[in-house]
């Protein structure tokens, strides 16, 4: 039965800005730790993907910040996949402050499987089978996201 993966991160003082809040860029790192932990928990650590001649790259990420986090806060990152499409998988993620349960940020991330040379490739069936442990296709989208047309100069 698919389940949402969870991991915890403790905020370090150097991850905060001069106002004492976690710097916005750190959330992207926290979300990546959440996805990598989720993948490892399914039996597919990132190193195993690399050893088989593949990689996974972030294609885009949308983050919505809802409340600050501070030094020494323990954050719980929840991660799960809501869609597979060819080379792509779509992740939904949340970060809550553990002490009070307040939602600090939500994200939607599209990741693509590529070969070692960087060319996109369908997710190998054996890897997809492992990732389906965190596949929750009927989950309600966390972030209302406008789909924009790609930039063309």
C-alpha positions, 0 to 999 in steps of 0.5 A, spaced: 500 500 500 503 506 497 504 511 503 507 518 504 514 518 506 517 522 512 524 524 514 526 530 520 531 535 519 533 540 525 535 547 522 542 549 523 543 556 525 547 558 519 541 556 515 538 562 517 537 569 514 539 575 519 532 576 521 533 569 524 528 565 519 530 559 515 533 562 508 528 561 503 533 557 499 534 552 504 527 549 503 529 547 496 535 543 500 530 540 505 525 538 499 531 534 496 533 531 502 525 529 503 525 526 496 532 522 496 530 519 503 523 517 500 527 514 494 532 510 499 526 508 503 523 505 497 529 501 496 532 505 491 537 510 494 540 515 489 547 511 488 543 505 486 540 509 480 547 512 478 550 505 478 545 503 473 547 509 468 541 513 470 540 520 474 534 524 476 534 531 475 529 536 478 526 539 472 522 545 475 520 546 482 514 550 485 515 552 493 510 556 497 512 559 503 507 559 509 510 560 516 517 561 518 522 556 521 527 558 526 534 555 528 533 548 532 526 547 530 525 540 528 522 540 521 518 534 518 518 533 511 513 529 507 514 527 500 510 523 495 509 522 488 502 524 484 504 522 477 508 518 473 509 520 465 514 517 461 521 520 464 517 524 469 515 524 476 511 529 480 512 530 487 508 533 492 511 535 499 510 539 505 514 541 511 511 542 518 514 544 524 514 538 529 513 542 535 507 545 533 505 542 527 505 549 523 505 548 515 512 552 513 512 550 506 509 546 500 512 544 494 511 541 487 517 538 484 517 535 477 523 530 476 526 527 470 530 520 469 535 521 464 541 517 462 548 518 464 549 523 458 543 527 460 538 525 455 531 523 458 529 516 458 522 513 461 523 510 468 526 503 468 520 499 470 524 495 476 525 502 479 518 505 477 515 499 481 520 501 487 517 508 487 510 506 487 511 505 494 510 512 495 505 513 489 499 516 491 495 518 485 489 520 488 492 525 493 489 532 492 494 537 489 497 541 495 499 548 491 495 551 486 500 552 480 499 556 474 502 552 468 506 557 464 508 556 457 516 555 457 520 562 455 522 563 448 526 569 447 
